[in-house]
Amino acid sequence: MNIRQSNPNLPLSLFGVFRVSGGCLLPVLLASALQASPLEDADKLIGAGKADAAVEMMRQDAKKDEKDPYRLYNLGLTLYRAGRYEEAINTFQAVDTTNSRDLQALSALQLGNIQFRLAQQLRKTGQPAGAVFSMERALGYYESVNEIQAGKESKTNQGVTTAELENLLLAIAKGSMTEAARLHGLDRLREEEPVLRRSLEALQRARELAPKNPVTPPLIAETTARLVANLDQQGGQMAKDADDTKDPRAAKGKRQQAVAKYEDALALDPKNAKVAAARDEQIRKMSALLTKEAEDQASPALAKDGSQLDPKDQADLEQAKTKLDEALALDAKNTRAAELNRKIFKKLEESYVKQGDDALKAAETAEAAQKKLELVKKAADQFGKALDQNAQNQSAQEGLKKAEALLPGLYADAGKANLDKAREMQPGPAPAAAPGGLSDADLKKTADLLGKSVENLDTSLALKPGVAANEQTLAEAQKMLDAANDEANRRTAAANGSGPAREDAGGRGESDAADIGEGKMKPLSLNNIGSQRPFLGDKFWNKKIRDW
């Protein structure tokens, strides 16, 4: 089959198709007796040893009509014939095959041929990995040709490439086995492992290519056995290193590495009882090591009465419990870990209930609304943690219920207290409309108080909706906050020269642009960042709150 050129008066392509014959890719030359084409001339130049001249001639021909895919295809052929494989690949990949299945199939065929040639070169120069890569790509191109438009050439080439790739993989596997034996004799197990893995991967791919080849299965079995033995030996060495070290952290790391090697070996040979036993032993030792670490960390806190535990003691017990969970996950039969875990649960439960009770009692005598709120929130948190240890703890259930009943009112009280403080700072009888009389510092403080007020009141209503008094107080706090925000924005704009002048408490206007001079000072930015505009952020309750 030939590739035609764009001009129907020109002869057919001189070498449009490549076949595989005797393991070599050879062009089929189909000459026209009518008129010599640029491709024929290029072929003659290549035959005369003038490959560069041939390429240049075809490149000029392609430039005559850059939209003609056939001219570009013929340039690719010439580059291929000239041995300029990388350029040929780029050229064939650039051919527009959208409107021609023939051209699409032939371009893919030539790309397969080039990759096959590259693989041959790489193999001759001692680069087997690169040869495998190129041969796999060649095989992929031939397979795609057969999907698009199967032909004798593509089928033949696919078969030859498959056989060549299988032979190459077997050669790589045998060479790797020889190298692995040398490394094994030198007791260089870590270096031997990747060599054996490379051999096994090559053999497995060779079996995929030729499932009926009787040579491959015994080689796979031999390589697998040697790799399993290697991983077993490495695991044993790491286990011995763990036994010999006095550093618990180093021992833990070594045992983890040993387990990983044993797991890799069992993935290859799941029925290997020896390796499974060695892995299980290391897992038990890791579990015991974690148990010892947990015991050392928990012992000081366990020696105290539950009412005497401080936050650090509680944190130590929680961390010890995490280690015990890991230890039990490794070895469910670790009775020492299970017993210690029960003790820690009981101690934490006792401590959290006591801390919750103490916080509730302290809240009863606290005077400040915010202090009462913080204490009851702490109580609720402690009771919740106690229930995490034992969901049936009646004292924790009752304490949490009491704390949750108090929280809506305490949030409201804290919000009202903040609002009252903000009211006291206002200079006139109409605070929501007159924040302009405040200094920059007082305006900032007012906005902080009002923001906290809105947050607390909003939370109170979220916990207990429909309380009219709280809704009214929230509306007032929000109105005052909006006014404070507006005033802050106005002052910032004035300070930047982009807004109206600020009016002081006496009603005098100050134009920053006009009044800055001797004896005059530009107003300070409210957020103390020079002339940068303060950031206005939204809090979780979706109200306009100034983020100072």
HUBELSUL-V697332 format. One record per helix or strand of 3 or more residues. SS is the DSSP state (A for helix, B for strand). FROM is the first residue (numbers start at 1). TO is the last residue. If there is no record, write none. Layout:
SS/FROM/TO ; SS/FROM/TO
This chain:
B/17/21 ; B/24/28 ; A/38/47 ; A/51/63 ; A/69/81 ; A/85/94 ; A/101/124 ; A/128/149 ; A/152/185 ; A/189/209 ; A/214/244 ; A/248/268 ; A/273/302 ; A/306/308 ; A/311/330 ; A/335/365 ; A/369/389 ; A/394/425 ; A/431/433 ; A/435/437 ; A/440/463 ; A/468/495 ; A/512/515 ; B/536/538 ; B/544/546
